[in-house]
Each structure stands twice: as C-alpha cells, then as structure tokens.
Amino acid sequence: MMSENAISIRDLCFSYGRKHVLDHVSLEVRQGSVFGFLGCNGAGKTTTIQLLLGLLKARSGQCLVGGHNPQTDPMTVRQTVGYMAEDQTMYGWMRVEQIIRWSSTLYPTWEADYVQDLIKQFDLPVKARVKTLSKGQNTRLALLLALAHKPAIVILDDPTLGLDPIARKAFLRHVITLLQAEGVTVFFSSHLLYEIEPVADTIAILDRGRIVKTGHTDQLRESIRRFIVTPKPASDLGKLEHVLDVTQQDGQCLVTCEVVTDQTRLAIRAMADREIQECALNLDEIFEAYVIGNHGREVAPC
C-alpha cells in the first residue's frame, strides 16, 4: 500500500566518475498530482528518472516509488509504473498489434480491454509496421504501452520531443485529462515551460544537479514578483533581500524577488528615481529567474 506520497526522494546523489550529476536531490510527489520536473538539457532530469526506475545505482540517498525501493527492487517498480522515455524507440519491424501483444507478456496486470479502448482513442493503425508510423502515432503508441497495465504512477520523460507545437498541446491535453480521470500520479519531466504550466499542480526546478525551487504552480505565480525600476544613482538593487534576478532594459532595472513584503516594496521605492511598476510572472519567467538569473550568484549593481 502506497503512502501519501507516490514518489519520495531523499538526498539522492549520483556521479559519472568525477562528474557530479545529482547533488542531494530531495522531492515529494503526492498521490494523484501532476508533478512538473523542470530543468535545462543536462540538468540531471533523465538521470533522476533512471534512478527512480532502478536503471542506475545511486551513490547515496534513497528513493521510493509506490512504496518500493528501485535500488533494491527494480523489477517491481518497472512492472508497476508506467514509463515513457524521451524519443522512445521501438522495434520498427514489428506491426503495432505485434508490439502490443509482445509487451503484454511483460506485465501481470495488463488489461486487454483497456488497450482496445486506447487503440480507438489514439487512432492507431494496428496492422501498420512501427517504422512507418508518423511521429505523433509513434508517441501515442509509446503512451499506450506505458498505460496498458493501468499503473498508479506514470513517469513521462520529455514525452513530446520532436512533435510540432500543435501536436504537443493536443497530446498533453489528452494525456493529462485521461490520467487525471483515473487518479493517476504523473511525474512529468520537460525543459519546455509552456508545456508544464497548464497541466502541473506542483513543480520542481533542477539546475546543475540541485533542486533550486519546489512549490505549487499557482503559489509560485502568486508569490514571485518583478519590479520595473528606474534606479537612483549608485543604487544597488541586487543587494536587496530575496532578489532572484536583476537585469537592465532600456535604462530601467527589472528586479525579480522570491519573497515580496511591504518592507521589500518600501526598500525598492527608496532606491527608485520614479514610480515603480510591479507585475506577476509566468512559469517561463520564474524558471529563467532561478536558472538563468542571478540566484545564488554575485549580482552586478543596477
């Protein structure tokens, strides 16, 4: 029986030789949630997923998936979790119906009737060879194979890689609606922020192997603010408390703050030469502030 959390990660570390890939990563993914795992390419997202599936061995730390430890019981995790890899490749010489039949032998909980429903929903040509499928059809087939055993947890690693923007949106809308109706926990990794924002309840931002932020999507959009400021001479806005990022644009400073209080606003006004503007950010801008901005770095005066 699963705990309140479908996935738990505690102080997970991993290295390829001397190259540190994950540095004390900790996460909690609640049952039934859609969890967005964000990071630039090379941040360590796929490595984390491979550890969750028991495909790699951690240097230290622990992870539990559906109450099972993938480091000691990887086969149970792989049989109970639905997994769709980025740019997933399959046996091209097989027909769609053949690869479905072959995959069914790998899962004791495979549901044939559900598979037939998915074939119709996904409009898959069962007699076609896999190598002749379009990119969209190939993606839908990979998703069918991930869902056919009715997993309680589904892990999607950049699942829409290679699809055009319209196909991405259609795929995500369909998938998330389908999985949420079943109460499935979705752990969704992507470097495309506009994909995550409409569907994720909670996000974590991974930057160079470290978690730099986790939180509910709506709360992050509500709490993080950007101020547009024309600063007084010699004002150093970067030294204010809770500043994530300071950039210059057309003679003004854009100051992004992680925590905004009345005291923060007063401090910014004291450094401003004229009226300041305050605005909310979308997820893409929040991600940029944490990863590309000045979070944790020396901030140049503005």
N, C-alpha and C positions, 0 to 999 in steps of 0.2 A: 504493500500500500504506500502511495506517494505521500510525502509531507506536504505542507502548504506551498513549498517551493518545488517546481518541476525540475529546475536546474539550480544547483548550488556550486559555486567555485570559491575556493579559499586559498589565497596566497600561492597561486599557480605560477611556477617558473619553468621556463624551457629555453634551451640553448642549442644551436647547431655549432658544436665545437666551442670556440671562444666567442661566437656571435650570440649575444643575448637577444632573444626574440620576445619573450614574455617575462615581465618583472613584477612578481607578486600581484597577479591579477585576481580580483575578488568580485563576484557578481551573485545576485539572487534573482531568479526568474520565477515569478509567481505562476501557479497553475492557471490556465485559461487566458493568459495575457499574450499580447503580440509584442515581442521584445525586439527593438531595433539595435543591432550591434554595428556601430559606425566606426569607420576609420579609413584613412587613405590606403591605397595599394601598398602593401609591405608593412602595414602597421602591426600585423600578427593575428588578423581575424581568422584566416583559414587555419593557421596553426592551432588556435584555440579550439576550433571546431574539430580538428583531427584528434586533439586530446580528449574532447568530450565523447568521441566515438571510440576511443581506445586504439586509434591508428598510430599514435605516437605515445611515448612514455615521458611523463613529466620529470623534470629534475627534482622538483619538490612541490609541495602543496597537494591539494585534494580537490576532486570534483565528483559530484553525484548527479546522475541523470535518471530521473524517475525513480530515485531511491537506490540506484545501482551504481557501483564504482566502475567506470570504464577502464580504469588502470588494472583492476584485478578481475573483472568480469566483462570483457569487451563484447563477447558474443551475445550475451543477454541484452546489452544496450543496443547493439546493432539490429537485433531481431524485434525490439520493441519500439524503437524510434524510427520515424520517417526521415530520410536524409536525401536532399537534392544538392548535388555539387555544382560549383560554377562550371559552365560549359561542359556539362556531363556528356561523356562519350559512351556509346553502347555498341553492341555487336551489329555492325552495319549490314552484314549478310543475312541476318535473321529477318523474318517478317514480324510485324507488330504483334500478331497473335502468338507467334512463337516465343518472343522475348517475354511476353506476359505469362505464358504457360511455364516457361523455364524459371522465371522469377518466383512464381507461386510455390515452388518446391523449397524455397529458402526461408519461408515464413510460416510458422504453425498457425498463425491467426489470420491468414489470407482469406479475404471474403470475396468469393467469385461473383455474387450478385451485385455487390458494391462496385466491383471492377466493370461489370457490364454497364452500370449506370454512368460511371466515369467515362467510359468509351463514348457513350452517346453525348454526354455533356461536353467533352473535349473534341468531339467530331473527329475521331481518329480513324484512319483507313486501315483496318486490321489486316488486310491482305498485302499491303504495301511493305516493301523492304525498308528497314530503318534508314539505310543510307540514302533513300530517295525522299525522305521527309523534309519539309521546309524547317527552318529554324524554329518557328513557332510550334509546329507539330512535334518536333523533337523535344522542345521544352515541356509541352503538355504530356507527352509520353513519360518523360522522366518524373514529372509530378505524379502521374498515375501510379508508377512503380513505387514511389515514396509513400503513397497514401493507401495502397490496396490492402494492407494488413491492419487498417484502422488504428494507427498509432495515437497515443495521447499527447505525444510531443513530436513536433516536426521541426527539423533544422534545415533552413534554406540558406545556402552559401552563394550569395550573389546570383540568384536563380534566373534573372532576366538578362544576363550577359549576352550581348550580341543581338538582342531584339531592338527594333526601332521604338521610338518613344510611345507611339500609339499602342503598339503591341504590349509594351511594358505596363502601361496603365491598365489595359484590359485584363492582362494576366493577373496583376496584383489585386485588382478589384474582385475578380472572380475567385481567386485563391483565398484571400482573406475572408470574404463572405462565406465561402464554403467551409473553411476551417473554424471560423467563429461560431457558425451554426452548430458545429459538432462539439464545441467546448474545448477544442484542441489548443495546446500551448504552442506558439510559433516563435522560434528563435531565428531571426531574420538578419543576415549579415549583408551589408551593402556599403559601397562608397558613394552611392548616388543618393543625395539627401532628399531630393524631391520624391523619390520612391517611398522613403520611410515615413515622411511627415504625415500623409493622410491616413496611415494604417497603424502606426505603432502607438501603443499605450505608454510604454516606457522605453528609454534609450540609454545606451552606454556609449561613450566616446573613447576609443582606444587610440592612443598616439604613441608611436615608437615603443610598443610593448607595455604601456602603462595605461590604466584607466584614469582619465583626467576628469570625467564627469559622468554621473548617472542621475536619472530623475525622470519623473513623469513628463511626458511631452508638453502637455498643457501648462504645467507648473513652470517649466523652463521658459516657455514663451512669455509667461506672465512675469517672471521674476527678473529676467535679464533685460537690461535696457541700454539703449545707445543715446548719448547726448551729442548734439551738434553745437560746438562751442567756438566762438571767436575769442581766443585767449588774450589776456593782458600780457604785455612784455615780460619775459623771464618766468612765466608761469609754467610749472612742471606738473601737468595733469597726470602724468604717468605714476606719480608718487602717491596719488590718492589710494585709499583703501579699496580693495575688491575690484581693482581695474584689471580687465582681461586683455584689452587691446586699445591702443591709441594709434590712429592713422591720420594723415593730413590730406585734405581735399579742398582745393580752391581757396586756400588761405584759412580754412577752418580746421578744427580738430574733431574727429569722430572718436568719442570715448565710450567704450563698451564696458559696463560694470556688471559683475556677477550678482552682487547684493546691492540693492538701492534703498536707502533710508532717507528721511528728511535731512539728516545730517550730511549725507552724500550730496544731495541736491544743493544744500547751502554751501558746501565746500566748493562745488563746481561753479556756482554763481559767483563766489568770491574771486575766482580766477578768470571770470569771463568779462570781456570788454563790452558785451551787449547781451541781450536776451538769449537764453539758451533754448534749444528745442530738444524734446525727449520723445523717443519712439520705441515701439516694440520691434522685435526681430523675428524673422522666420528661422526654421531649423538650420537652413544652409548658412545663414549669417552667424548663428550661435556656434555651429561647428567651426566655422572659419576663425571665430574669436578664440576658441580653445586650442585649435591645432595650428593655424597659420599665424595667429596673432602673437601677442606678447605675453601670454600666460606663462608665468614662471621664468620669464627671461628679463634681461635688463631693458628697461623701456627708455627710449630716447626722449628728451624733453620736447614738449609741444607747446 
